């Protein structure tokens, strides 16, 4: 079961990717991982440093936000905030 911050990250990731029209397989292809790995992350598994860096590099998310759910999703000045 995800903690509160994990749930916040999970829900925002689901909305972000739905708004982009991206499936879990699309995300997996970009990240070079399995669809199951993406499913685990999107459904509340906490991000470790390595996964957070990979997702941040691919999609522009803030690493700290991925790991804690705190602060804005994207770096300051990013119009997606």
N, C-alpha and C positions, 0 to 999 in steps of 0.2 A: 504494500500500500504506500502511495506517495505521500510525502509530507505536504503541508499547506503550500510551501514555495514550489515544490515539485508540481503540484496541481496547477498553480498559477502559470508556470512555464508551459506545462502540457496544454492547457486550454488556449493559451496565446499562440503556441506553435500550430495547433490544429487550425485555428482561425486564419493565421497568416498563410499557411499552405493551401487551405481551401480557397482563400481569396485569390491566390496565385494560380489556382486551377491545377495544382500539383498533387499527384498521387504519392503514396509512400514509395512506390517503385521508382518514380521520377527522382525523388529525393535520394533514394539508395543509389541510383545510377550516378548522380552528381557526386555523392560522397564516396563511391566505390565500396559500398558495404551491402549487406543483404537487406531485403525488405524487412525481415524479422528484426534486425538490429535497429532499423528506423522505427518500427512499430514499438519496440521497447522504449526508445528514447521519447517518442511522441506521447506515449501513454504513461509518463510520469517517472520513468527510471531517472535517477539523478545523474547529471553529467559529470564525468570525471574530467581532469584537465586535458587529456588528449582528445577526447570526443568534443569537448567544448571548443578547443582550438580548431578542429576540423570543421565543425558546423559554423563557427564564426568566420573562418576563411571562405567557406563556400557561399554563405548567405548574408554575411555582414552583421550578425548578431553580436552583442557585447558578451564576452566570455563570462564576466561576473554575473550578468543577468541569467545566462544559461545555467550557471552553477547554483545560484541563490534565489533567482526570481526577483531580486531587488534592483531598483533603478529602472531606467528606460531599457527597452529591448534592443535599441540600436544606438550607436555612438552619438554623442551630442552633435547637433547640427544636421543629422540625417533627417530628410523630410518624411521618412516612414514613421517617425515617433509620433 
